[in-house]
Amino acid sequence: MAGRCEVLIYERLREERERGATLAMAIRNGYERALPTIIDTHLSSIFTAIVLYVVGNISSRASAVSLTVGLIISLFTLCHDPRPV
């Protein structure tokens, strides 16, 4: 999931640059435009993991827990440190 976040942010940034925005403006707008999509995909995946946990057996429950933890960490990292160096 985290890899897809960076790709989405990069694509939004590239679109802003193609529109003629300055680099600083493109970075700000790129992150602002990508964030709702990233949050939506993470919440949808977390919902899917919850369903998998409720319906599945012990192996799929472990996968659901692992997926949920990874998504929460990815979302936390994105919200608290959105611009990697």
PDB file of N, CA, C and O in Angstrom:
ATOM      1  N   MET A   1       0.799  -1.199   0.000  1.00  0.00           N
ATOM      2  CA  MET A   1       0.000   0.000   0.000  1.00  0.00           C
ATOM      3  C   MET A   1       0.846   1.269   0.000  1.00  0.00           C
ATOM      4  O   MET A   1       0.526   2.223  -0.710  1.00  0.00           O
ATOM      5  N   ALA A   2       1.898   1.292   0.771  1.00  0.00           N
ATOM      6  CA  ALA A   2       2.716   2.501   0.864  1.00  0.00           C
ATOM      7  C   ALA A   2       3.352   2.837  -0.468  1.00  0.00           C
ATOM      8  O   ALA A   2       3.483   4.010  -0.816  1.00  0.00           O
ATOM      9  N   GLY A   3       3.747   1.823  -1.215  1.00  0.00           N
ATOM     10  CA  GLY A   3       4.332   2.068  -2.532  1.00  0.00           C
ATOM     11  C   GLY A   3       3.342   2.724  -3.471  1.00  0.00           C
ATOM     12  O   GLY A   3       3.711   3.606  -4.247  1.00  0.00           O
ATOM     13  N   ARG A   4       2.110   2.310  -3.412  1.00  0.00           N
ATOM     14  CA  ARG A   4       1.097   2.914  -4.262  1.00  0.00           C
ATOM     15  C   ARG A   4       0.835   4.362  -3.873  1.00  0.00           C
ATOM     16  O   ARG A   4       0.502   5.182  -4.728  1.00  0.00           O
ATOM     17  N   CYS A   5       0.981   4.682  -2.593  1.00  0.00           N
ATOM     18  CA  CYS A   5       0.787   6.063  -2.147  1.00  0.00           C
ATOM     19  C   CYS A   5       1.797   6.980  -2.809  1.00  0.00           C
ATOM     20  O   CYS A   5       1.444   8.050  -3.307  1.00  0.00           O
ATOM     21  N   GLU A   6       3.041   6.565  -2.815  1.00  0.00           N
ATOM     22  CA  GLU A   6       4.075   7.389  -3.416  1.00  0.00           C
ATOM     23  C   GLU A   6       3.858   7.561  -4.913  1.00  0.00           C
ATOM     24  O   GLU A   6       4.090   8.641  -5.456  1.00  0.00           O
ATOM     25  N   VAL A   7       3.414   6.503  -5.578  1.00  0.00           N
ATOM     26  CA  VAL A   7       3.142   6.592  -7.013  1.00  0.00           C
ATOM     27  C   VAL A   7       1.995   7.560  -7.267  1.00  0.00           C
ATOM     28  O   VAL A   7       2.064   8.380  -8.183  1.00  0.00           O
ATOM     29  N   LEU A   8       0.959   7.472  -6.476  1.00  0.00           N
ATOM     30  CA  LEU A   8      -0.184   8.366  -6.639  1.00  0.00           C
ATOM     31  C   LEU A   8       0.217   9.822  -6.405  1.00  0.00           C
ATOM     32  O   LEU A   8      -0.182  10.706  -7.163  1.00  0.00           O
ATOM     33  N   ILE A   9       0.993  10.067  -5.374  1.00  0.00           N
ATOM     34  CA  ILE A   9       1.458  11.436  -5.100  1.00  0.00           C
ATOM     35  C   ILE A   9       2.312  11.939  -6.253  1.00  0.00           C
ATOM     36  O   ILE A   9       2.157  13.080  -6.689  1.00  0.00           O
ATOM     37  N   TYR A  10       3.211  11.098  -6.749  1.00  0.00           N
ATOM     38  CA  TYR A  10       4.066  11.497  -7.867  1.00  0.00           C
ATOM     39  C   TYR A  10       3.244  11.830  -9.105  1.00  0.00           C
ATOM     40  O   TYR A  10       3.524  12.818  -9.784  1.00  0.00           O
ATOM     41  N   GLU A  11       2.239  11.025  -9.407  1.00  0.00           N
ATOM     42  CA  GLU A  11       1.403  11.284 -10.575  1.00  0.00           C
ATOM     43  C   GLU A  11       0.630  12.593 -10.433  1.00  0.00           C
ATOM     44  O   GLU A  11       0.506  13.349 -11.395  1.00  0.00           O
ATOM     45  N   ARG A  12       0.116  12.858  -9.245  1.00  0.00           N
ATOM     46  CA  ARG A  12      -0.586  14.123  -9.021  1.00  0.00           C
ATOM     47  C   ARG A  12       0.380  15.305  -9.168  1.00  0.00           C
ATOM     48  O   ARG A  12       0.028  16.343  -9.727  1.00  0.00           O
ATOM     49  N   LEU A  13       1.597  15.129  -8.658  1.00  0.00           N
ATOM     50  CA  LEU A  13       2.611  16.176  -8.767  1.00  0.00           C
ATOM     51  C   LEU A  13       2.955  16.420 -10.239  1.00  0.00           C
ATOM     52  O   LEU A  13       3.086  17.565 -10.671  1.00  0.00           O
ATOM     53  N   ARG A  14       3.099  15.344 -10.996  1.00  0.00           N
ATOM     54  CA  ARG A  14       3.410  15.466 -12.425  1.00  0.00           C
ATOM     55  C   ARG A  14       2.285  16.175 -13.175  1.00  0.00           C
ATOM     56  O   ARG A  14       2.553  16.997 -14.051  1.00  0.00           O
ATOM     57  N   GLU A  15       1.037  15.870 -12.845  1.00  0.00           N
ATOM     58  CA  GLU A  15      -0.101  16.542 -13.475  1.00  0.00           C
ATOM     59  C   GLU A  15      -0.081  18.043 -13.191  1.00  0.00           C
ATOM     60  O   GLU A  15      -0.362  18.855 -14.072  1.00  0.00           O
ATOM     61  N   GLU A  16       0.251  18.395 -11.967  1.00  0.00           N
ATOM     62  CA  GLU A  16       0.316  19.813 -11.611  1.00  0.00           C
ATOM     63  C   GLU A  16       1.431  20.528 -12.379  1.00  0.00           C
ATOM     64  O   GLU A  16       1.260  21.666 -12.815  1.00  0.00           O
ATOM     65  N   ARG A  17       2.566  19.856 -12.539  1.00  0.00           N
ATOM     66  CA  ARG A  17       3.676  20.449 -13.288  1.00  0.00           C
ATOM     67  C   ARG A  17       3.303  20.620 -14.754  1.00  0.00           C
ATOM     68  O   ARG A  17       3.690  21.611 -15.375  1.00  0.00           O
ATOM     69  N   GLU A  18       2.557  19.671 -15.320  1.00  0.00           N
ATOM     70  CA  GLU A  18       2.125  19.781 -16.715  1.00  0.00           C
ATOM     71  C   GLU A  18       1.157  20.936 -16.905  1.00  0.00           C
ATOM     72  O   GLU A  18       1.079  21.504 -17.995  1.00  0.00           O
ATOM     73  N   ARG A  19       0.429  21.286 -15.875  1.00  0.00           N
ATOM     74  CA  ARG A  19      -0.490  22.424 -15.943  1.00  0.00           C
ATOM     75  C   ARG A  19       0.239  23.756 -15.834  1.00  0.00           C
ATOM     76  O   ARG A  19      -0.365  24.812 -16.020  1.00  0.00           O
ATOM     77  N   GLY A  20       1.524  23.713 -15.536  1.00  0.00           N
ATOM     78  CA  GLY A  20       2.322  24.928 -15.487  1.00  0.00           C
ATOM     79  C   GLY A  20       2.528  25.496 -14.093  1.00  0.00           C
ATOM     80  O   GLY A  20       2.969  26.637 -13.959  1.00  0.00           O
ATOM     81  N   ALA A  21       2.225  24.741 -13.065  1.00  0.00           N
ATOM     82  CA  ALA A  21       2.406  25.222 -11.695  1.00  0.00           C
ATOM     83  C   ALA A  21       3.895  25.221 -11.338  1.00  0.00           C
ATOM     84  O   ALA A  21       4.668  24.419 -11.862  1.00  0.00           O
ATOM     85  N   THR A  22       4.279  26.118 -10.452  1.00  0.00           N
ATOM     86  CA  THR A  22       5.649  26.123  -9.961  1.00  0.00           C
ATOM     87  C   THR A  22       5.883  24.853  -9.149  1.00  0.00           C
ATOM     88  O   THR A  22       4.930  24.169  -8.776  1.00  0.00           O
ATOM     89  N   LEU A  23       7.140  24.539  -8.877  1.00  0.00           N
ATOM     90  CA  LEU A  23       7.447  23.309  -8.157  1.00  0.00           C
ATOM     91  C   LEU A  23       6.821  23.293  -6.763  1.00  0.00           C
ATOM     92  O   LEU A  23       6.239  22.291  -6.350  1.00  0.00           O
ATOM     93  N   ALA A  24       6.944  24.405  -6.044  1.00  0.00           N
ATOM     94  CA  ALA A  24       6.375  24.464  -4.690  1.00  0.00           C
ATOM     95  C   ALA A  24       4.854  24.314  -4.727  1.00  0.00           C
ATOM     96  O   ALA A  24       4.280  23.603  -3.902  1.00  0.00           O
ATOM     97  N   MET A  25       4.208  24.975  -5.673  1.00  0.00           N
ATOM     98  CA  MET A  25       2.750  24.890  -5.800  1.00  0.00           C
ATOM     99  C   MET A  25       2.335  23.478  -6.236  1.00  0.00           C
ATOM    100  O   MET A  25       1.323  22.956  -5.769  1.00  0.00           O
ATOM    101  N   ALA A  26       3.116  22.867  -7.127  1.00  0.00           N
ATOM    102  CA  ALA A  26       2.797  21.524  -7.598  1.00  0.00           C
ATOM    103  C   ALA A  26       2.906  20.513  -6.461  1.00  0.00           C
ATOM    104  O   ALA A  26       2.081  19.605  -6.357  1.00  0.00           O
ATOM    105  N   ILE A  27       3.918  20.666  -5.611  1.00  0.00           N
ATOM    106  CA  ILE A  27       4.066  19.755  -4.471  1.00  0.00           C
ATOM    107  C   ILE A  27       2.890  19.898  -3.523  1.00  0.00           C
ATOM    108  O   ILE A  27       2.310  18.902  -3.091  1.00  0.00           O
ATOM    109  N   ARG A  28       2.538  21.132  -3.200  1.00  0.00           N
ATOM    110  CA  ARG A  28       1.416  21.352  -2.268  1.00  0.00           C
ATOM    111  C   ARG A  28       0.108  20.820  -2.845  1.00  0.00           C
ATOM    112  O   ARG A  28      -0.628  20.104  -2.166  1.00  0.00           O
ATOM    113  N   ASN A  29      -0.180  21.170  -4.095  1.00  0.00           N
ATOM    114  CA  ASN A  29      -1.425  20.711  -4.712  1.00  0.00           C
ATOM    115  C   ASN A  29      -1.431  19.207  -4.951  1.00  0.00           C
ATOM    116  O   ASN A  29      -2.473  18.561  -4.836  1.00  0.00           O
ATOM    117  N   GLY A  30      -0.271  18.649  -5.283  1.00  0.00           N
ATOM    118  CA  GLY A  30      -0.190  17.210  -5.510  1.00  0.00           C
ATOM    119  C   GLY A  30      -0.532  16.421  -4.268  1.00  0.00           C
ATOM    120  O   GLY A  30      -1.276  15.441  -4.328  1.00  0.00           O
ATOM    121  N   TYR A  31       0.018  16.853  -3.129  1.00  0.00           N
ATOM    122  CA  TYR A  31      -0.298  16.169  -1.868  1.00  0.00           C
ATOM    123  C   TYR A  31      -1.755  16.372  -1.479  1.00  0.00           C
ATOM    124  O   TYR A  31      -2.408  15.439  -1.011  1.00  0.00           O
ATOM    125  N   GLU A  32      -2.271  17.583  -1.669  1.00  0.00           N
ATOM    126  CA  GLU A  32      -3.662  17.850  -1.313  1.00  0.00           C
ATOM    127  C   GLU A  32      -4.626  17.034  -2.165  1.00  0.00           C
ATOM    128  O   GLU A  32      -5.650  16.567  -1.667  1.00  0.00           O
ATOM    129  N   ARG A  33      -4.308  16.860  -3.445  1.00  0.00           N
ATOM    130  CA  ARG A  33      -5.187  16.102  -4.332  1.00  0.00           C
ATOM    131  C   ARG A  33      -5.071  14.606  -4.117  1.00  0.00           C
ATOM    132  O   ARG A  33      -6.032  13.876  -4.362  1.00  0.00           O
ATOM    133  N   ALA A  34      -3.916  14.128  -3.663  1.00  0.00           N
ATOM    134  CA  ALA A  34      -3.716  12.689  -3.496  1.00  0.00           C
ATOM    135  C   ALA A  34      -4.238  12.180  -2.152  1.00  0.00           C
ATOM    136  O   ALA A  34      -4.663  11.029  -2.053  1.00  0.00           O
ATOM    137  N   LEU A  35      -4.210  13.011  -1.133  1.00  0.00           N
ATOM    138  CA  LEU A  35      -4.547  12.557   0.217  1.00  0.00           C
ATOM    139  C   LEU A  35      -5.956  11.961   0.346  1.00  0.00           C
ATOM    140  O   LEU A  35      -6.083  10.899   0.956  1.00  0.00           O
ATOM    141  N   PRO A  36      -7.013  12.571  -0.184  1.00  0.00           N
ATOM    142  CA  PRO A  36      -8.343  11.947  -0.047  1.00  0.00           C
ATOM    143  C   PRO A  36      -8.422  10.568  -0.707  1.00  0.00           C
ATOM    144  O   PRO A  36      -9.069   9.664  -0.179  1.00  0.00           O
ATOM    145  N   THR A  37      -7.775  10.409  -1.843  1.00  0.00           N
ATOM    146  CA  THR A  37      -7.780   9.120  -2.527  1.00  0.00           C
ATOM    147  C   THR A  37      -7.044   8.068  -1.709  1.00  0.00           C
ATOM    148  O   THR A  37      -7.497   6.928  -1.603  1.00  0.00           O
ATOM    149  N   ILE A  38      -5.912   8.449  -1.132  1.00  0.00           N
ATOM    150  CA  ILE A  38      -5.128   7.517  -0.327  1.00  0.00           C
ATOM    151  C   ILE A  38      -5.900   7.099   0.915  1.00  0.00           C
ATOM    152  O   ILE A  38      -5.918   5.919   1.264  1.00  0.00           O
ATOM    153  N   ILE A  39      -6.529   8.043   1.577  1.00  0.00           N
ATOM    154  CA  ILE A  39      -7.321   7.717   2.772  1.00  0.00           C
ATOM    155  C   ILE A  39      -8.479   6.795   2.406  1.00  0.00           C
ATOM    156  O   ILE A  39      -8.770   5.847   3.135  1.00  0.00           O
ATOM    157  N   ASP A  40      -9.141   7.067   1.280  1.00  0.00           N
ATOM    158  CA  ASP A  40     -10.251   6.234   0.838  1.00  0.00           C
ATOM    159  C   ASP A  40      -9.807   4.800   0.565  1.00  0.00           C
ATOM    160  O   ASP A  40     -10.480   3.854   0.974  1.00  0.00           O
ATOM    161  N   THR A  41      -8.685   4.635  -0.120  1.00  0.00           N
ATOM    162  CA  THR A  41      -8.221   3.279  -0.422  1.00  0.00           C
ATOM    163  C   THR A  41      -7.802   2.535   0.845  1.00  0.00           C
ATOM    164  O   THR A  41      -8.048   1.336   0.972  1.00  0.00           O
ATOM    165  N   HIS A  42      -7.172   3.243   1.781  1.00  0.00           N
ATOM    166  CA  HIS A  42      -6.762   2.600   3.026  1.00  0.00           C
ATOM    167  C   HIS A  42      -7.984   2.180   3.851  1.00  0.00           C
ATOM    168  O   HIS A  42      -8.014   1.074   4.391  1.00  0.00           O
ATOM    169  N   LEU A  43      -8.971   3.042   3.949  1.00  0.00           N
ATOM    170  CA  LEU A  43     -10.169   2.699   4.721  1.00  0.00           C
ATOM    171  C   LEU A  43     -10.942   1.553   4.072  1.00  0.00           C
ATOM    172  O   LEU A  43     -11.491   0.703   4.773  1.00  0.00           O
ATOM    173  N   SER A  44     -10.989   1.524   2.740  1.00  0.00           N
ATOM    174  CA  SER A  44     -11.650   0.414   2.047  1.00  0.00           C
ATOM    175  C   SER A  44     -10.923  -0.896   2.309  1.00  0.00           C
ATOM    176  O   SER A  44     -11.559  -1.928   2.525  1.00  0.00           O
ATOM    177  N   SER A  45      -9.602  -0.861   2.290  1.00  0.00           N
ATOM    178  CA  SER A  45      -8.823  -2.074   2.560  1.00  0.00           C
ATOM    179  C   SER A  45      -8.969  -2.520   4.009  1.00  0.00           C
ATOM    180  O   SER A  45      -9.028  -3.718   4.285  1.00  0.00           O
ATOM    181  N   ILE A  46      -9.028  -1.572   4.932  1.00  0.00           N
ATOM    182  CA  ILE A  46      -9.237  -1.926   6.339  1.00  0.00           C
ATOM    183  C   ILE A  46     -10.615  -2.561   6.532  1.00  0.00           C
ATOM    184  O   ILE A  46     -10.758  -3.525   7.284  1.00  0.00           O
ATOM    185  N   PHE A  47     -11.613  -2.026   5.859  1.00  0.00           N
ATOM    186  CA  PHE A  47     -12.948  -2.620   5.929  1.00  0.00           C
ATOM    187  C   PHE A  47     -12.929  -4.045   5.387  1.00  0.00           C
ATOM    188  O   PHE A  47     -13.543  -4.938   5.970  1.00  0.00           O
ATOM    189  N   THR A  48     -12.236  -4.261   4.285  1.00  0.00           N
ATOM    190  CA  THR A  48     -12.113  -5.597   3.717  1.00  0.00           C
ATOM    191  C   THR A  48     -11.400  -6.540   4.688  1.00  0.00           C
ATOM    192  O   THR A  48     -11.782  -7.703   4.817  1.00  0.00           O
ATOM    193  N   ALA A  49     -10.376  -6.049   5.363  1.00  0.00           N
ATOM    194  CA  ALA A  49      -9.650  -6.868   6.339  1.00  0.00           C
ATOM    195  C   ALA A  49     -10.551  -7.235   7.516  1.00  0.00           C
ATOM    196  O   ALA A  49     -10.455  -8.341   8.046  1.00  0.00           O
ATOM    197  N   ILE A  50     -11.418  -6.323   7.924  1.00  0.00           N
ATOM    198  CA  ILE A  50     -12.346  -6.622   9.022  1.00  0.00           C
ATOM    199  C   ILE A  50     -13.313  -7.725   8.608  1.00  0.00           C
ATOM    200  O   ILE A  50     -13.588  -8.640   9.383  1.00  0.00           O
ATOM    201  N   VAL A  51     -13.824  -7.635   7.389  1.00  0.00           N
ATOM    202  CA  VAL A  51     -14.718  -8.689   6.889  1.00  0.00           C
ATOM    203  C   VAL A  51     -13.970 -10.014   6.815  1.00  0.00           C
ATOM    204  O   VAL A  51     -14.517 -11.051   7.192  1.00  0.00           O
ATOM    205  N   LEU A  52     -12.738  -9.997   6.341  1.00  0.00           N
ATOM    206  CA  LEU A  52     -11.924 -11.210   6.267  1.00  0.00           C
ATOM    207  C   LEU A  52     -11.699 -11.798   7.655  1.00  0.00           C
ATOM    208  O   LEU A  52     -11.720 -13.016   7.828  1.00  0.00           O
ATOM    209  N   TYR A  53     -11.485 -10.943   8.632  1.00  0.00           N
ATOM    210  CA  TYR A  53     -11.289 -11.410  10.005  1.00  0.00           C
ATOM    211  C   TYR A  53     -12.547 -12.075  10.559  1.00  0.00           C
ATOM    212  O   TYR A  53     -12.471 -13.122  11.201  1.00  0.00           O
ATOM    213  N   VAL A  54     -13.699 -11.464  10.309  1.00  0.00           N
ATOM    214  CA  VAL A  54     -14.961 -11.981  10.842  1.00  0.00           C
ATOM    215  C   VAL A  54     -15.354 -13.296  10.167  1.00  0.00           C
ATOM    216  O   VAL A  54     -15.828 -14.216  10.834  1.00  0.00           O
ATOM    217  N   VAL A  55     -15.162 -13.389   8.868  1.00  0.00           N
ATOM    218  CA  VAL A  55     -15.633 -14.539   8.105  1.00  0.00           C
ATOM    219  C   VAL A  55     -14.595 -15.664   8.036  1.00  0.00           C
ATOM    220  O   VAL A  55     -14.965 -16.834   7.937  1.00  0.00           O
ATOM    221  N   GLY A  56     -13.321 -15.330   8.085  1.00  0.00           N
ATOM    222  CA  GLY A  56     -12.271 -16.293   7.792  1.00  0.00           C
ATOM    223  C   GLY A  56     -11.890 -17.219   8.920  1.00  0.00           C
ATOM    224  O   GLY A  56     -12.380 -17.116  10.045  1.00  0.00           O
ATOM    225  N   ASN A  57     -10.978 -18.148   8.570  1.00  0.00           N
ATOM    226  CA  ASN A  57     -10.440 -19.077   9.550  1.00  0.00           C
ATOM    227  C   ASN A  57      -9.210 -18.443  10.215  1.00  0.00           C
ATOM    228  O   ASN A  57      -8.954 -17.253  10.034  1.00  0.00           O
ATOM    229  N   ILE A  58      -8.454 -19.229  10.977  1.00  0.00           N
ATOM    230  CA  ILE A  58      -7.346 -18.679  11.758  1.00  0.00           C
ATOM    231  C   ILE A  58      -6.253 -18.102  10.856  1.00  0.00           C
ATOM    232  O   ILE A  58      -5.653 -17.083  11.199  1.00  0.00           O
ATOM    233  N   SER A  59      -5.985 -18.728   9.720  1.00  0.00           N
ATOM    234  CA  SER A  59      -4.949 -18.222   8.814  1.00  0.00           C
ATOM    235  C   SER A  59      -5.359 -16.901   8.178  1.00  0.00           C
ATOM    236  O   SER A  59      -4.559 -15.969   8.099  1.00  0.00           O
ATOM    237  N   SER A  60      -6.591 -16.822   7.732  1.00  0.00           N
ATOM    238  CA  SER A  60      -7.029 -15.578   7.107  1.00  0.00           C
ATOM    239  C   SER A  60      -7.203 -14.470   8.149  1.00  0.00           C
ATOM    240  O   SER A  60      -7.072 -13.291   7.820  1.00  0.00           O
ATOM    241  N   ARG A  61      -7.496 -14.833   9.394  1.00  0.00           N
ATOM    242  CA  ARG A  61      -7.573 -13.828  10.459  1.00  0.00           C
ATOM    243  C   ARG A  61      -6.202 -13.215  10.726  1.00  0.00           C
ATOM    244  O   ARG A  61      -6.081 -12.009  10.942  1.00  0.00           O
ATOM    245  N   ALA A  62      -5.184 -14.049  10.707  1.00  0.00           N
ATOM    246  CA  ALA A  62      -3.823 -13.537  10.897  1.00  0.00           C
ATOM    247  C   ALA A  62      -3.438 -12.603   9.750  1.00  0.00           C
ATOM    248  O   ALA A  62      -2.800 -11.574   9.973  1.00  0.00           O
ATOM    249  N   SER A  63      -3.819 -12.956   8.544  1.00  0.00           N
ATOM    250  CA  SER A  63      -3.551 -12.089   7.393  1.00  0.00           C
ATOM    251  C   SER A  63      -4.310 -10.768   7.514  1.00  0.00           C
ATOM    252  O   SER A  63      -3.785  -9.707   7.176  1.00  0.00           O
ATOM    253  N   ALA A  64      -5.531 -10.842   7.989  1.00  0.00           N
ATOM    254  CA  ALA A  64      -6.337  -9.635   8.143  1.00  0.00           C
ATOM    255  C   ALA A  64      -5.731  -8.701   9.193  1.00  0.00           C
ATOM    256  O   ALA A  64      -5.694  -7.486   9.001  1.00  0.00           O
ATOM    257  N   VAL A  65      -5.264  -9.269  10.290  1.00  0.00           N
ATOM    258  CA  VAL A  65      -4.626  -8.451  11.328  1.00  0.00           C
ATOM    259  C   VAL A  65      -3.353  -7.813  10.786  1.00  0.00           C
ATOM    260  O   VAL A  65      -3.101  -6.628  11.006  1.00  0.00           O
ATOM    261  N   SER A  66      -2.559  -8.598  10.082  1.00  0.00           N
ATOM    262  CA  SER A  66      -1.314  -8.089   9.507  1.00  0.00           C
ATOM    263  C   SER A  66      -1.593  -6.978   8.500  1.00  0.00           C
ATOM    264  O   SER A  66      -0.909  -5.955   8.506  1.00  0.00           O
ATOM    265  N   LEU A  67      -2.573  -7.162   7.652  1.00  0.00           N
ATOM    266  CA  LEU A  67      -2.947  -6.151   6.674  1.00  0.00           C
ATOM    267  C   LEU A  67      -3.402  -4.870   7.359  1.00  0.00           C
ATOM    268  O   LEU A  67      -2.995  -3.777   6.964  1.00  0.00           O
ATOM    269  N   THR A  68      -4.236  -4.992   8.377  1.00  0.00           N
ATOM    270  CA  THR A  68      -4.750  -3.824   9.083  1.00  0.00           C
ATOM    271  C   THR A  68      -3.634  -3.057   9.775  1.00  0.00           C
ATOM    272  O   THR A  68      -3.595  -1.828   9.712  1.00  0.00           O
ATOM    273  N   VAL A  69      -2.734  -3.766  10.429  1.00  0.00           N
ATOM    274  CA  VAL A  69      -1.615  -3.096  11.097  1.00  0.00           C
ATOM    275  C   VAL A  69      -0.749  -2.357  10.083  1.00  0.00           C
ATOM    276  O   VAL A  69      -0.359  -1.212  10.314  1.00  0.00           O
ATOM    277  N   GLY A  70      -0.449  -3.000   8.970  1.00  0.00           N
ATOM    278  CA  GLY A  70       0.349  -2.356   7.926  1.00  0.00           C
ATOM    279  C   GLY A  70      -0.312  -1.125   7.358  1.00  0.00           C
ATOM    280  O   GLY A  70       0.353  -0.116   7.121  1.00  0.00           O
ATOM    281  N   LEU A  71      -1.611  -1.190   7.135  1.00  0.00           N
ATOM    282  CA  LEU A  71      -2.340  -0.042   6.598  1.00  0.00           C
ATOM    283  C   LEU A  71      -2.380   1.113   7.588  1.00  0.00           C
ATOM    284  O   LEU A  71      -2.217   2.271   7.203  1.00  0.00           O
ATOM    285  N   ILE A  72      -2.592   0.805   8.846  1.00  0.00           N
ATOM    286  CA  ILE A  72      -2.638   1.855   9.863  1.00  0.00           C
ATOM    287  C   ILE A  72      -1.278   2.531  10.001  1.00  0.00           C
ATOM    288  O   ILE A  72      -1.198   3.754  10.116  1.00  0.00           O
ATOM    289  N   ILE A  73      -0.217   1.743   9.988  1.00  0.00           N
ATOM    290  CA  ILE A  73       1.128   2.321  10.077  1.00  0.00           C
ATOM    291  C   ILE A  73       1.422   3.173   8.850  1.00  0.00           C
ATOM    292  O   ILE A  73       1.988   4.260   8.969  1.00  0.00           O
ATOM    293  N   SER A  74       1.045   2.693   7.683  1.00  0.00           N
ATOM    294  CA  SER A  74       1.265   3.448   6.454  1.00  0.00           C
ATOM    295  C   SER A  74       0.503   4.773   6.477  1.00  0.00           C
ATOM    296  O   SER A  74       1.046   5.812   6.103  1.00  0.00           O
ATOM    297  N   LEU A  75      -0.741   4.733   6.913  1.00  0.00           N
ATOM    298  CA  LEU A  75      -1.553   5.942   6.982  1.00  0.00           C
ATOM    299  C   LEU A  75      -1.018   6.906   8.028  1.00  0.00           C
ATOM    300  O   LEU A  75      -0.994   8.115   7.800  1.00  0.00           O
ATOM    301  N   PHE A  76      -0.589   6.383   9.173  1.00  0.00           N
ATOM    302  CA  PHE A  76      -0.002   7.208  10.219  1.00  0.00           C
ATOM    303  C   PHE A  76       1.264   7.905   9.717  1.00  0.00           C
ATOM    304  O   PHE A  76       1.455   9.101   9.941  1.00  0.00           O
ATOM    305  N   THR A  77       2.116   7.151   9.044  1.00  0.00           N
ATOM    306  CA  THR A  77       3.352   7.714   8.511  1.00  0.00           C
ATOM    307  C   THR A  77       3.064   8.777   7.465  1.00  0.00           C
ATOM    308  O   THR A  77       3.727   9.814   7.431  1.00  0.00           O
ATOM    309  N   LEU A  78       2.091   8.530   6.620  1.00  0.00           N
ATOM    310  CA  LEU A  78       1.740   9.492   5.585  1.00  0.00           C
ATOM    311  C   LEU A  78       1.211  10.789   6.188  1.00  0.00           C
ATOM    312  O   LEU A  78       1.535  11.874   5.705  1.00  0.00           O
ATOM    313  N   CYS A  79       0.406  10.688   7.233  1.00  0.00           N
ATOM    314  CA  CYS A  79      -0.190  11.886   7.831  1.00  0.00           C
ATOM    315  C   CYS A  79       0.807  12.673   8.677  1.00  0.00           C
ATOM    316  O   CYS A  79       0.701  13.897   8.767  1.00  0.00           O
ATOM    317  N   HIS A  80       1.772  11.996   9.298  1.00  0.00           N
ATOM    318  CA  HIS A  80       2.698  12.698  10.179  1.00  0.00           C
ATOM    319  C   HIS A  80       4.011  13.073   9.520  1.00  0.00           C
ATOM    320  O   HIS A  80       4.704  13.969  10.002  1.00  0.00           O
ATOM    321  N   ASP A  81       4.366  12.416   8.438  1.00  0.00           N
ATOM    322  CA  ASP A  81       5.590  12.732   7.712  1.00  0.00           C
ATOM    323  C   ASP A  81       5.329  12.584   6.228  1.00  0.00           C
ATOM    324  O   ASP A  81       5.852  11.667   5.596  1.00  0.00           O
ATOM    325  N   PRO A  82       4.524  13.475   5.663  1.00  0.00           N
ATOM    326  CA  PRO A  82       4.044  13.256   4.298  1.00  0.00           C
ATOM    327  C   PRO A  82       5.077  13.444   3.198  1.00  0.00           C
ATOM    328  O   PRO A  82       4.919  12.894   2.109  1.00  0.00           O
ATOM    329  N   ARG A  83       6.124  14.203   3.458  1.00  0.00           N
ATOM    330  CA  ARG A  83       7.074  14.484   2.387  1.00  0.00           C
ATOM    331  C   ARG A  83       8.401  13.806   2.672  1.00  0.00           C
ATOM    332  O   ARG A  83       9.193  14.306   3.470  1.00  0.00           O
ATOM    333  N   PRO A  84       8.658  12.653   2.017  1.00  0.00           N
ATOM    334  CA  PRO A  84       9.929  11.961   2.264  1.00  0.00           C
ATOM    335  C   PRO A  84      11.105  12.774   1.740  1.00  0.00           C
ATOM    336  O   PRO A  84      10.971  13.542   0.787  1.00  0.00           O
ATOM    337  N   VAL A  85      12.239  12.597   2.365  1.00  0.00           N
ATOM    338  CA  VAL A  85      13.437  13.336   1.961  1.00  0.00           C
ATOM    339  C   VAL A  85      14.139  12.603   0.849  1.00  0.00           C
ATOM    340  O   VAL A  85      15.174  13.061   0.365  1.00  0.00           O
TER     341      VAL A  85
END
